[in-house]
Amino acid sequence: MEVREARAVASRWVAAHAGAIPGFAGAFLSGSAIWLPAEDELPATSDVDVMVVAGDHPPPSKLGKLPYGGLLVEVSFLSWEQLGTREQVLGSYHLAGSFRTDTVLADPSGRLARLRSEVAGEWAAPCWVRRRCQDAERRILAGLAWLDPARLDPAQPSHDQVTTWLFATGVTTHVLLTAGLRNPTVRRRYLAVRQLLHDHGRPELYLELLRQLGCADLTKARVERHLGAMTAAFDATAAIARTPFPFAADITAAARPVAVDGSRELIARGDHREAVFWIVATYARCLKLLHADAPTLVPAVEPGFHALLADLGIANLSDLLQRARQLRASLPEVTRVSEAILAANPAIRS
């Protein structure tokens, strides 16, 4: 299916279903479907992200990935307050990209169109690009704050501690992608930043990002083995999960083409190191759901997770805290390179 067709399917979902949502005030596209050329094929391992504005109502829980019209539509909610002002959107590296072009699917009040008009003209201004890079850096520091030994709860499950470290580490890619005016994608973030750093002649920084993740020297065979263990955990979890954690809709049979097949596709094409981030994230989420909903299954699943962590150089909490310290120490170089990328980009103008 071409990207333009996928966008049309998302629009049809909104027309058919979004009006029944209390406080419905509009909808717009997000994610990779707004960054890819309209004539490109949407990868079979991708979904289409739809953001539904619930007006001034508290936003409902995320619906997650829904099969519709031959693709997966991922539906999330936010309120006007969460969407914020023109300045808040321009400074948010997650939100701003959705308003740099016309992504609006429904707009009963015209408010989304006005916001888009205000944001699009300034999206590439250096002050706002820099502000969005700083937004990503704040997310890294917020994650690292939870791994401060003075604040860390030693009783917290290891999968939660790893998730905190993992996403703080992964957002380093978003700092750089934001500086390059590229999609701060989620699952394929390392693949995207590899291309960016290659384009800017900084392959050594990419290798350092992989070292921070712990997978710079992992072989394809090892990653395939870890994907196999994660897949078994995924299937066991998807069959029984019921606790409505924010990410729970990503651990379902409908989401399997993205979470499992997407990683397998990366490995098959030789991008096995780039698959590691999402394998770890998905495995940790499975464990969180299993601990909540089927703790008797945990002993069969958890050893594979710890084997994956051991291959990443994290055998215990001490190792994890050391990696957090190393990540913090690496941030000035990430900032410096992001500034160089920003300065070299002719699309970023005053």
Secondary structure, DSSP 4 states (H G I P E B T S, - for coil): -BHHHHHHHHHHHHHHHGGGSTT--EEEEEGGGGTS-TTSBPPTT--EEEEEE-TTSPPPPP-EEEEETTEEEEEEEE-HHHH--HHHHHT-TTTGGGGSS--EEE-TTSHHHHHHHHHHTTTT-HHHHHHHHHHHHHHHHHHHHTT-TTT--TTS-HHHHHHHHHHHHHHHHHHHHHHTT----STTHHHHHHHHHHHTT-HHHHHHHHHHHT-TT--HHHHHHHHHHHHHHHHHHHHH--S--TTGGGSSTTTHIIIIIHHHHHHHTT-HHHHHHHHHHHHHHHHHHHHHH-GGGHHHHHHHHHHHHHHTT--SHHHHHHHHHHHHHHHHHHHHHHHHHHHH-TT---
